[in-house]
């Protein structure tokens, strides 16, 4: 999973439904992104954001050659080279910092030139951990951009236990699963659109809590409102929300 960051929004991208375990191969990620470019245009993609599993020589080369920006997390034990000196990436961020640090200059990672940002911190279990990202360009807020990848985790939760219960499907054929995922993608965007409408009418529902996040997500608010409309048979509200699916 990666997020494709466009003009002010982050779109989670589900790589093709593969009949295998583990994450996608580099050429599979390339093929899916080429499909996205075909329909949206490369100019609509500002950056590709991905976690540590989505790294590789061919993948980096392809992104750079196609002038597609990226913010990709890398593992601390990966080797990087600058001015002929090769070190493990984590050694460059050994100091405990409260804020991310952007290193000066380019580094060679898997044969490609990248910029590095990151920091060392203690996770919620009290263990030392590194967040290091490789970027296509020098970005001061690279780690903040990487954090937008959490849209993916939220989407997974909403598609499954927090909303649409996707895991309960008995569909097994890939072709039918692709259709189901497509329908869920439309429904997911629809519920978020309804959630934005709910916010315009009931802003107090979205008050920021102590954990610095809204008390309810746009998706959850939209889904609850849609269920309310269905059960109360409110035709007027239902028709309003159906209009949200129209581009006119």
Long-range contacts (C-beta under 8 A, 24 or more apart in sequence): 1-50, 1-51, 1-54, 1-149, 1-152, 1-156, 2-29, 2-48, 2-49, 2-50, 2-51, 2-54, 2-149, 2-152, 3-48, 3-49, 3-50, 3-148, 3-149, 3-151, 3-152, 4-33, 4-36, 4-45, 4-47, 4-48, 4-49, 5-45, 5-46, 5-47, 5-48, 5-49, 5-71, 5-145, 5-148, 6-40, 6-44, 6-45, 6-46, 7-44, 7-46, 10-49, 10-148, 10-149, 10-151, 12-151, 12-152, 12-155, 14-181, 17-174, 17-177, 17-178, 17-181, 19-174, 23-53, 23-54, 24-54, 26-56, 26-57, 26-58, 26-59, 26-62, 27-58, 29-54, 29-59, 30-58, 30-59, 30-62, 33-68, 42-66, 42-67, 42-68, 45-69, 47-71, 47-136, 47-145, 48-72, 49-145, 49-146, 49-148, 49-149, 50-149, 51-149, 55-110, 55-134, 56-110, 57-110, 57-111, 57-112, 60-109, 60-110, 60-111, 60-112, 60-114, 60-134, 61-111, 61-112, 63-136, 64-112, 64-113, 64-136, 68-136, 69-135, 69-136, 69-137, 70-134, 70-135, 70-136, 71-133, 71-134, 71-135, 71-136, 71-139, 71-142, 71-145, 71-146, 72-133, 72-134, 72-135, 73-131, 73-132, 73-133, 73-134, 73-146, 74-109, 74-132, 74-133, 74-134, 75-132, 76-130, 76-132, 78-109, 79-109, 80-107, 80-108, 80-109, 80-114, 80-116, 81-107, 81-108, 81-109, 82-106, 82-107, 82-108, 89-116, 89-118, 89-130, 89-132, 90-120, 90-130, 90-132, 92-116, 92-118, 92-132, 93-118, 93-119, 93-120, 93-130, 93-132, 94-120, 95-120, 96-120, 96-121, 96-122, 97-121, 100-131, 100-142, 100-143, 100-144, 102-138, 102-139, 102-140, 102-142, 107-134, 109-134, 115-139, 115-142, 117-142, 117-143, 118-143, 119-143, 154-217, 154-219, 155-188, 158-188, 158-217, 158-219, 158-220, 159-184, 159-188, 162-219, 162-220, 163-191, 163-219, 163-220, 163-223, 164-188, 186-245, 188-219, 190-222, 190-226, 190-241, 190-244, 190-245, 191-218, 191-219, 191-222, 191-223, 191-226, 192-218, 192-219, 192-222, 193-222, 193-244, 194-221, 194-222, 194-223, 194-225, 194-226, 194-241, 194-244, 195-219, 195-220, 195-221, 195-222, 195-223, 195-225, 196-222, 197-222, 197-225, 197-240, 197-241, 197-244, 198-222, 198-225
